[in-house]
Amino acid sequence: MDIAGCAMPMQKIETIDEPASRLKPLGLFDSIEHADNIKIKLIPIPREIMEKNRTNPPPFLEVAVLEAEPIYKTPPPSPLSKGGSIGGVVVDIKLKNFVPSLAEAPSKELGALKERAVRSGFDFIDFWAVDFDYQDGQPFDHHWQAYRTRKDRSLPTVSNHEYDKYPKKGKYTACVKVVDIFGCDTSITVEVEI
């Protein structure tokens, strides 16, 4: 079963697969797939579909999959500590899963790239960043970022920022942005509860 959806505006940092991520914890997504032995794919409707002079439909490509979770830590007391953390808790973000869209991948290499993307999707990440206090409608604030260099191809999958600037206890939204080796940008929001 294919589910098509329109592209979201750039200001709305959510991926088209957000409905799937909301259904997964409830077990509904998996139960729908297993009930009728079907595989559900989320495919965005390309912007080019609205071009007036288009004679053929544009290609419909699968979206990237990105999953992340907050990591809560209690740092040991130190005279050099950052201070300001509520209840002594600091937050980092861990990437759990990434599968690139391969929309920009060379077609002759697509089969091998798909296989590798499923096996080790983190290999396709070139850069990722976290805005620990994301506000809808506000620009993305790079509180922490990591990227590969020519000399060092390693890339951490857990941030090491130890963000402690939340003003009070409550729920906050972190935004995680990933840029893959093809230059495609994928972003999700992650709920942080202090």
MARBA-3410 file (N, C-alpha, C, O; in Angstrom, 1 decimal):
194
0.9,-1.2,0.0,0.0,0.0,0.0,0.9,1.2,0.0,1.8,1.3,0.8 ~ 0.7,2.2,-0.9,1.4,3.4,-0.9,0.5,4.5,-0.4,-0.7,4.6,-0.7 ~ 1.1,5.4,0.4,0.4,6.5,0.9,1.1,7.8,0.4,2.3,8.0,0.7 ~ 0.4,8.6,-0.3,1.0,9.8,-0.9,0.6,11.0,0.0,-0.5,11.1,0.5 ~ 1.5,12.0,0.1,1.3,13.2,0.8,1.9,14.4,0.2,3.0,14.2,-0.4
1.4,15.6,0.4,2.0,16.8,-0.2,3.2,17.2,0.6,3.3,16.9,1.8 ~ 4.1,17.9,-0.1,5.3,18.4,0.6,4.9,19.5,1.6,3.9,20.3,1.4 ~ 5.5,19.5,2.8,5.2,20.4,3.8,6.1,21.7,3.6,7.1,21.6,3.0 ~ 5.6,22.9,4.1,6.4,24.1,4.0,7.7,23.9,4.8,7.7,23.2,5.7 ~ 8.7,24.7,4.3,10.0,24.6,5.0,9.9,25.0,6.5,10.7,24.5,7.3
9.0,25.9,6.8,8.9,26.3,8.2,8.4,25.2,9.1,8.6,25.2,10.3 ~ 7.7,24.2,8.6,7.1,23.2,9.4,8.1,22.0,9.3,8.1,21.2,8.4 ~ 8.8,21.9,10.4,9.9,20.9,10.5,9.3,19.5,10.9,9.4,19.2,12.1 ~ 8.7,18.8,10.0,8.2,17.5,10.3,8.3,16.7,9.0,8.3,17.3,7.9 ~ 8.5,15.5,9.1,8.7,14.7,7.9,7.3,14.1,7.6,6.4,14.0,8.4
7.2,13.7,6.3,6.0,13.1,5.8,5.6,11.8,6.5,4.5,11.4,6.5 ~ 6.6,11.2,7.1,6.4,9.9,7.8,6.0,10.1,9.3,5.9,9.1,10.0 ~ 5.7,11.3,9.7,5.3,11.5,11.1,4.1,10.7,11.5,4.0,10.2,12.6 ~ 3.0,10.6,10.6,1.9,9.7,11.0,2.3,8.3,11.4,1.8,7.7,12.3 ~ 3.3,7.8,10.6,3.8,6.5,10.9,4.5,6.4,12.3,4.3,5.5,13.1
5.3,7.5,12.6,6.0,7.5,13.9,5.0,7.6,15.0,5.3,7.2,16.2 ~ 3.9,8.3,14.8,2.9,8.4,15.9,2.1,7.1,16.1,1.7,6.7,17.2 ~ 2.0,6.3,15.0,1.2,5.0,15.1,2.1,3.9,15.6,1.6,3.0,16.2 ~ 3.4,4.0,15.4,4.3,2.9,15.8,4.2,2.6,17.3,4.1,1.4,17.6 ~ 4.3,3.6,18.2,4.2,3.2,19.6,2.9,2.6,20.0,2.9,1.8,21.0
1.9,2.8,19.3,0.6,2.2,19.6,0.5,0.8,18.9,-0.5,0.1,19.2 ~ 1.4,0.5,18.1,1.4,-0.9,17.5,0.4,-0.9,16.3,0.2,-2.0,15.7 ~ -0.2,0.2,15.9,-1.2,0.3,14.8,-0.5,0.1,13.5,-1.1,-0.6,12.6 ~ 0.6,0.7,13.3,1.3,0.7,12.0,1.6,-0.8,11.6,1.4,-1.3,10.6 ~ 2.3,-1.5,12.6,2.6,-2.9,12.4,1.4,-3.8,12.2,1.4,-4.7,11.4
0.4,-3.5,13.0,-0.8,-4.4,12.9,-1.5,-4.2,11.6,-2.1,-5.2,11.1 ~ -1.5,-3.0,11.0,-2.1,-2.8,9.7,-1.3,-3.6,8.7,-1.9,-4.2,7.8 ~ 0.0,-3.5,8.8,0.9,-4.2,7.8,0.7,-5.7,7.9,0.6,-6.4,6.9 ~ 0.6,-6.2,9.2,0.5,-7.7,9.4,-0.9,-8.2,9.1,-1.0,-9.4,8.8 ~ -1.9,-7.4,9.3,-3.3,-7.9,9.2,-3.5,-8.4,7.8,-4.2,-9.5,7.7
-3.1,-7.7,6.8,-3.4,-8.2,5.4,-2.1,-8.5,4.7,-2.1,-8.7,3.5 ~ -1.0,-8.7,5.4,0.3,-9.1,4.8,0.7,-8.1,3.7,1.0,-8.5,2.6 ~ 0.6,-6.8,4.1,1.0,-5.7,3.2,2.2,-4.9,3.7,2.4,-4.9,4.9 ~ 2.9,-4.2,2.9,3.9,-3.3,3.2,3.5,-1.9,2.9,3.2,-1.6,1.8 ~ 3.6,-1.0,3.9,3.2,0.3,3.7,4.4,1.2,3.4,5.4,1.2,4.2
4.3,2.0,2.3,5.4,2.9,2.0,4.8,4.3,2.0,3.7,4.5,1.4 ~ 5.5,5.3,2.5,5.1,6.7,2.5,5.9,7.4,1.4,7.1,7.4,1.4 ~ 5.1,8.0,0.5,5.7,8.6,-0.7,5.2,10.0,-0.8,3.9,10.2,-0.9 ~ 6.0,11.1,-0.8,5.5,12.4,-1.0,5.1,12.7,-2.4,5.7,12.2,-3.3 ~ 4.1,13.6,-2.6,3.8,14.0,-3.9,4.8,15.1,-4.3,4.9,16.1,-3.5
5.5,15.0,-5.4,6.5,16.0,-5.7,5.9,17.3,-6.1,4.8,17.4,-6.6 ~ 6.6,18.4,-5.8,6.2,19.8,-6.1,6.0,19.9,-7.6,5.1,20.7,-8.0 ~ 6.8,19.2,-8.4,6.8,19.4,-9.8,5.4,19.0,-10.5,5.2,19.3,-11.6 ~ 4.6,18.3,-9.7,3.3,17.9,-10.2,2.4,19.1,-10.6,1.5,18.9,-11.5 ~ 2.7,20.2,-10.0,1.9,21.4,-10.3,2.4,22.3,-11.4,1.8,23.3,-11.8
3.5,21.9,-12.1,4.0,22.6,-13.2,3.0,22.6,-14.4,2.6,21.5,-14.8 ~ 2.7,23.7,-14.9,1.6,23.8,-16.0,2.1,23.2,-17.3,1.3,22.6,-18.1 ~ 3.4,23.3,-17.6,3.9,22.8,-18.9,4.4,21.4,-18.8,5.0,20.9,-19.8 ~ 4.2,20.7,-17.7,4.6,19.3,-17.6,3.7,18.3,-18.4,2.5,18.4,-18.3 ~ 4.3,17.5,-19.2,3.5,16.5,-20.0,3.5,15.1,-19.4,2.6,14.3,-19.6
4.6,14.8,-18.6,4.7,13.5,-18.0,4.7,13.7,-16.5,5.1,14.8,-16.0 ~ 4.2,12.7,-15.7,4.2,12.9,-14.3,5.7,12.8,-13.8,6.5,12.1,-14.3 ~ 6.0,13.6,-12.7,7.4,13.5,-12.2,7.6,12.2,-11.4,6.6,11.5,-11.1 ~ 8.8,11.8,-11.1,9.0,10.6,-10.3,8.6,10.8,-8.9,8.8,11.8,-8.3 ~ 7.9,9.7,-8.4,7.5,9.7,-7.0,8.6,8.9,-6.2,8.8,7.7,-6.5
9.2,9.5,-5.2,10.3,8.8,-4.5,10.0,8.7,-3.1,9.3,9.5,-2.5 ~ 10.5,7.6,-2.5,10.3,7.4,-1.1,11.0,8.4,-0.2,12.1,8.9,-0.6 ~ 10.4,8.7,0.9,11.1,9.7,1.8,12.1,9.0,2.7,12.1,7.8,2.9 ~ 13.0,9.8,3.3,14.0,9.3,4.2,13.3,9.0,5.5,12.2,9.5,5.9 ~ 13.9,8.0,6.3,13.4,7.7,7.6,14.4,8.1,8.6,15.6,7.8,8.5
14.0,8.9,9.6,14.9,9.4,10.6,14.2,9.2,12.0,13.0,9.6,12.2 ~ 14.9,8.5,12.9,14.3,8.3,14.3,15.4,8.7,15.3,16.6,8.4,15.1 ~ 15.0,9.4,16.3,15.9,9.9,17.4,15.2,9.9,18.7,14.0,9.9,18.7 ~ 16.0,9.9,19.8,15.4,10.0,21.1,16.2,10.8,22.0,17.4,10.9,21.8 ~ 15.6,11.4,23.1,16.4,12.1,24.0,17.1,11.2,25.0,16.7,10.1,25.3
18.3,11.6,25.4,19.1,10.9,26.4,19.2,11.9,27.6,19.7,13.0,27.5 ~ 18.8,11.4,28.8,18.8,12.2,30.0,20.0,11.8,30.9,20.2,10.6,31.1 ~ 20.8,12.8,31.3,22.0,12.4,32.2,22.0,13.4,33.4,21.5,14.5,33.4 ~ 22.5,12.8,34.5,22.8,13.7,35.7,24.3,13.8,35.8,25.0,12.9,36.2 ~ 24.8,15.0,35.4,26.3,15.1,35.5,26.8,15.2,36.9,26.0,15.7,37.8
28.0,14.7,37.2,28.5,14.8,38.5,28.8,16.3,38.9,29.1,17.1,38.0 ~ 28.6,16.7,40.2,28.9,18.1,40.5,30.3,18.4,40.3,31.2,17.7,40.5 ~ 30.5,19.6,39.7,31.8,20.1,39.4,31.9,21.6,39.5,30.9,22.3,39.2 ~ 33.0,22.2,40.0,33.1,23.6,40.1,33.0,24.3,38.7,32.8,25.5,38.6 ~ 33.3,23.5,37.7,33.3,24.0,36.3,32.0,23.7,35.6,31.9,23.9,34.3
31.0,23.2,36.3,29.8,22.8,35.6,29.1,24.0,35.0,29.3,25.1,35.4 ~ 28.3,23.7,34.0,27.6,24.8,33.2,26.6,25.5,34.1,26.4,26.7,33.9 ~ 26.0,24.8,35.0,25.0,25.4,35.8,23.7,25.6,35.0,23.7,25.5,33.8 ~ 22.6,25.9,35.7,21.4,26.3,35.0,20.5,25.1,34.7,19.4,25.3,34.3 ~ 20.9,23.9,34.9,20.1,22.7,34.6,19.0,22.6,35.7,19.2,22.8,36.8
17.8,22.2,35.2,16.7,22.0,36.1,16.8,20.6,36.7,16.8,19.6,36.0 ~ 16.8,20.5,38.0,16.9,19.2,38.7,18.2,18.5,38.4,18.3,17.3,38.6 ~ 19.2,19.2,38.0,20.5,18.6,37.7,20.5,17.7,36.5,21.4,16.8,36.3 ~ 19.6,17.8,35.6,19.5,17.0,34.4,20.0,17.7,33.1,19.6,18.9,32.9 ~ 20.8,17.0,32.3,21.2,17.6,31.0,20.7,16.6,30.0,20.4,15.4,30.2
20.5,17.2,28.8,19.9,16.4,27.7,20.8,16.3,26.5,21.5,17.3,26.1 ~ 20.9,15.1,25.9,21.5,14.9,24.6,20.5,14.2,23.7,19.5,13.7,24.2 ~ 20.8,14.1,22.4,20.0,13.4,21.5,20.8,12.2,20.9,21.9,12.3,20.5 ~ 20.1,11.1,20.7,20.7,9.9,20.1,19.9,9.6,18.8,18.7,9.5,18.8 ~ 20.7,9.4,17.7,20.1,8.9,16.5,19.8,7.4,16.6,20.7,6.7,16.9
18.6,7.0,16.4,18.2,5.6,16.5,18.2,4.9,15.1,18.6,3.7,15.0 ~ 17.8,5.6,14.1,17.7,5.0,12.8,17.7,6.1,11.7,17.2,7.2,11.9 ~ 18.4,5.7,10.6,18.3,6.6,9.4,18.4,5.8,8.2,19.3,5.0,8.0 ~ 17.5,6.0,7.2,17.5,5.4,5.9,17.3,6.5,4.9,16.3,7.2,4.9 ~ 18.3,6.8,4.1,18.2,8.0,3.2,17.1,7.7,2.1,16.8,6.6,1.8
16.6,8.8,1.5,15.6,8.6,0.5,16.2,8.1,-0.9,15.4,7.5,-1.6 ~ 17.4,8.3,-1.1,18.1,7.9,-2.4,17.5,8.6,-3.6,17.6,8.1,-4.7 ~ 16.8,9.7,-3.4,16.2,10.4,-4.5,17.2,11.0,-5.4,17.0,11.1,-6.6 ~ 18.4,11.3,-4.9,19.4,11.9,-5.7,20.5,10.9,-6.1,21.5,11.3,-6.7 ~ 20.3,9.6,-5.8,21.3,8.6,-6.1,21.4,8.3,-7.5,20.3,8.3,-8.2
22.6,8.0,-8.1,22.7,7.6,-9.5,21.9,6.3,-9.7,22.0,5.3,-8.9 ~ 21.1,6.3,-10.8,20.2,5.1,-11.0,20.9,3.8,-11.2,20.4,2.8,-10.9 ~ 22.1,3.8,-11.8,22.8,2.6,-12.1,23.4,1.9,-10.8,23.7,0.7,-10.8 ~ 23.5,2.7,-9.7,24.0,2.2,-8.5,22.9,2.0,-7.4,23.1,1.7,-6.3 ~ 21.6,2.3,-7.8,20.5,2.3,-6.9,20.3,1.0,-6.1,20.1,1.0,-4.9
20.4,-0.1,-6.8,20.2,-1.4,-6.1,21.2,-1.6,-5.0,20.8,-2.0,-3.9 ~ 22.5,-1.4,-5.3,23.5,-1.6,-4.2,23.4,-0.6,-3.1,23.6,-0.9,-1.9 ~ 23.0,0.6,-3.5,22.8,1.7,-2.4,21.7,1.4,-1.5,21.7,1.6,-0.3 ~ 20.5,0.9,-2.1,19.4,0.5,-1.3,19.8,-0.6,-0.2,19.4,-0.5,0.9 ~ 20.5,-1.6,-0.7,20.9,-2.6,0.2,21.8,-2.1,1.3,21.6,-2.5,2.5
22.7,-1.3,1.0,23.6,-0.7,2.0,22.9,0.3,2.9,23.2,0.3,4.1 ~ 21.9,1.0,2.4,21.2,2.0,3.2,20.4,1.3,4.3,20.3,1.8,5.4 ~ 19.8,0.1,4.0,19.1,-0.6,5.0,20.0,-1.3,6.0,19.7,-1.3,7.2 ~ 21.2,-1.7,5.5,22.1,-2.4,6.4,22.8,-1.4,7.4,23.0,-1.7,8.5 ~ 23.3,-0.3,6.8,24.0,0.7,7.6,23.7,2.1,7.2,24.5,2.8,6.5
22.5,2.6,7.5,22.0,3.9,7.0,22.8,5.1,7.6,22.9,6.1,6.9 ~ 23.5,4.9,8.8,24.3,6.0,9.3,25.5,6.4,8.4,26.0,7.5,8.5 ~ 25.9,5.4,7.6,27.0,5.7,6.7,26.7,6.8,5.7,27.6,7.4,5.1 ~ 25.4,7.0,5.5,25.0,8.0,4.5,24.8,9.4,5.1,24.6,10.4,4.3 ~ 25.0,9.6,6.4,24.9,10.9,7.0,26.2,11.6,6.8,27.3,11.1,7.2
26.1,12.8,6.3,27.3,13.7,6.2,27.4,14.7,7.3,28.5,15.1,7.7 ~ 26.2,15.1,7.8,26.1,16.2,8.8,24.8,16.0,9.6,23.8,15.6,9.0 ~ 24.9,16.3,10.9,23.6,16.4,11.6,23.7,17.4,12.7,24.8,17.6,13.3 ~ 22.6,18.0,13.1,22.6,19.1,14.1,21.4,19.0,14.9,20.4,18.3,14.6 ~ 21.4,19.6,16.1,20.3,19.6,17.0,20.0,21.0,17.5,20.9,21.7,17.9
18.7,21.3,17.5,18.2,22.5,18.1,17.4,22.0,19.3,16.3,21.5,19.2 ~ 18.0,22.1,20.5,17.4,21.5,21.7,16.2,22.2,22.2,15.4,21.6,23.0 ~ 15.9,23.5,21.8,14.7,24.2,22.2,14.1,24.8,21.0,13.9,26.0,20.9 ~ 13.7,23.9,20.1,13.0,24.3,18.8,11.7,25.0,19.1,10.9,24.4,19.8 ~ 11.4,26.1,18.4,10.2,26.8,18.5,9.6,26.8,17.1,10.2,27.3,16.1
8.4,26.3,16.9,7.7,26.3,15.6,7.6,27.7,15.0,7.2,28.6,15.7 ~ 8.0,27.9,13.8,8.0,29.2,13.2,9.3,30.0,13.4,9.4,31.1,12.8 ~ 10.2,29.5,14.2,11.4,30.2,14.4,12.5,29.5,13.7,12.4,28.3,13.4 ~ 13.6,30.2,13.3,14.7,29.5,12.6,15.4,28.4,13.5,15.4,28.5,14.7 ~ 15.9,27.5,12.8,16.6,26.4,13.5,17.9,26.9,14.1,18.7,27.6,13.4
18.1,26.7,15.4,19.3,27.2,16.1,20.3,26.0,16.3,19.9,25.0,17.0 ~ 21.4,26.0,15.7,22.4,24.9,15.8,23.1,24.9,17.2,24.2,25.5,17.3 ~ 22.4,24.3,18.2,23.1,24.2,19.5,24.2,23.2,19.5,25.2,23.4,20.2 ~ 24.1,22.2,18.7,25.2,21.2,18.5,25.2,20.7,17.1,24.1,20.6,16.5 ~ 26.3,20.3,16.6,26.4,19.7,15.3,27.6,18.8,15.1,28.6,19.0,15.9
27.5,17.9,14.2,28.7,17.0,13.9,28.7,16.8,12.4,27.6,16.7,11.8 ~ 29.9,16.6,11.9,30.0,16.4,10.4,31.3,15.6,10.2,32.2,15.6,11.0 ~ 31.3,15.0,9.0,32.4,14.2,8.6,33.4,15.2,7.9,33.0,16.2,7.3 ~ 34.7,14.9,8.0,35.7,15.7,7.3,36.5,14.7,6.4,36.3,13.5,6.5 ~ 37.3,15.2,5.6,38.1,14.4,4.7,39.1,13.5,5.5,39.3,12.4,5.1
39.6,14.0,6.6,40.6,13.3,7.4,39.9,12.4,8.4,40.5,11.3,8.7 ~ 38.7,12.7,8.9,38.1,11.9,9.9,36.6,11.6,9.4,35.8,12.5,9.4 ~ 36.4,10.4,8.9,35.1,10.0,8.3,34.2,9.5,9.4,33.0,9.2,9.1 ~ 34.6,9.4,10.7,33.7,8.9,11.7,32.7,10.0,12.0,32.9,11.2,11.8 ~ 31.5,9.6,12.6,30.5,10.5,12.9,29.7,9.9,14.2,29.3,8.8,14.1
29.6,10.7,15.2,28.9,10.2,16.4,27.4,10.1,16.1,26.9,10.9,15.3 ~ 26.8,9.2,16.8,25.3,9.1,16.7,24.6,9.6,17.9,23.4,9.5,18.0 ~ 25.4,10.1,18.9,24.9,10.7,20.1,25.5,12.0,20.3,26.8,12.1,20.2 ~ 24.7,13.1,20.5,25.3,14.4,20.7,26.0,14.4,22.1,25.7,13.6,22.9 ~ 26.9,15.3,22.2,27.7,15.4,23.5,27.6,16.9,24.0,28.5,17.3,24.6
26.5,17.5,23.8,26.3,18.9,24.2,26.0,19.1,25.7,26.3,20.0,26.3 ~ 25.2,18.1,26.2,24.7,18.2,27.6,23.9,19.5,27.8,24.3,20.3,28.7 ~ 22.9,19.7,27.0,22.1,20.9,27.0,21.4,21.0,28.4,20.8,20.1,28.9 ~ 21.6,22.2,29.0,21.0,22.4,30.4,20.3,23.8,30.5,20.3,24.3,31.6 ~ 19.8,24.3,29.4,19.3,25.7,29.4,17.8,25.8,29.4,17.2,26.9,29.2
17.1,24.7,29.8,15.6,24.8,29.8,15.3,25.6,31.1,15.8,25.3,32.2 ~ 14.3,26.6,30.9,14.1,27.5,32.0,13.3,26.9,33.2,13.4,27.3,34.3 ~ 12.5,25.9,32.9,11.7,25.3,34.0,11.3,23.8,33.6,11.5,23.5,32.4 ~ 10.7,23.1,34.5,10.3,21.7,34.2,9.1,21.8,33.2,8.3,22.8,33.3 ~ 9.0,20.8,32.4,7.9,20.8,31.4,8.4,20.0,30.2,9.4,19.4,30.1
7.5,20.2,29.1,7.8,19.5,27.8,8.4,20.5,26.9,7.9,21.6,26.7 ~ 9.4,20.1,26.2,10.1,21.0,25.2,10.2,20.1,23.9,10.1,18.9,23.9 ~ 10.5,20.8,22.8,10.7,20.2,21.5,12.1,20.4,21.0,12.6,21.5,20.9 ~ 12.8,19.3,20.7,14.1,19.4,20.1,13.9,19.0,18.6,13.1,18.2,18.3 ~ 14.7,19.7,17.8,14.6,19.4,16.3,16.0,18.8,15.9,17.0,19.3,16.2
15.9,17.7,15.2,17.1,17.0,14.7,17.1,17.2,13.2,16.2,16.8,12.5 ~ 18.2,17.7,12.6,18.4,17.9,11.2,19.5,17.0,10.7,20.6,17.1,11.3 ~ 19.3,16.3,9.7,20.3,15.4,9.1,20.5,15.8,7.6,19.5,15.9,6.9 ~ 21.7,15.9,7.1,22.0,16.1,5.7,22.8,14.9,5.3,23.8,14.6,5.8 ~ 22.3,14.2,4.2,22.9,13.0,3.8,24.0,13.3,2.7,24.2,14.5,2.3
24.7,12.3,2.3,25.8,12.5,1.3,25.3,13.0,0.0,26.1,13.4,-0.9 ~ 24.0,12.9,-0.3,23.5,13.4,-1.6,23.0,14.8,-1.4,22.5,15.4,-2.4 ~ 23.1,15.4,-0.2,22.7,16.8,0.0,21.2,16.9,0.4,20.7,18.1,0.5 ~ 20.5,15.8,0.6,19.1,15.9,1.0,19.0,16.1,2.5,19.7,15.5,3.3 ~ 18.1,17.0,2.9,17.9,17.4,4.3,16.7,16.7,4.8,15.6,16.7,4.2
16.8,16.1,6.0,15.7,15.4,6.7,15.7,15.9,8.1,16.7,15.9,8.8 ~ 14.5,16.3,8.6,14.4,16.8,9.9,13.2,16.2,10.6,12.1,15.9,10.0 ~ 13.3,16.0,11.9,12.2,15.5,12.8,12.2,16.3,14.1,13.3,16.9,14.5 ~ 11.1,16.3,14.8,11.1,16.8,16.1,11.0,15.7,17.1,10.5,14.6,16.9 ~ 11.6,15.9,18.3,11.7,15.0,19.4,11.2,15.6,20.6,11.7,16.7,21.0
10.3,15.0,21.4,9.8,15.6,22.6,10.8,15.4,23.7,11.3,14.2,23.9 ~ 11.1,16.4,24.5,12.0,16.3,25.6,11.2,16.7,26.9,10.5,17.8,26.9 ~ 11.2,15.9,27.9,10.4,16.2,29.1,11.4,16.3,30.3,12.1,15.4,30.6 ~ 11.4,17.5,30.9,12.3,17.8,32.0,11.5,17.8,33.3,12.0,18.0,34.4
END
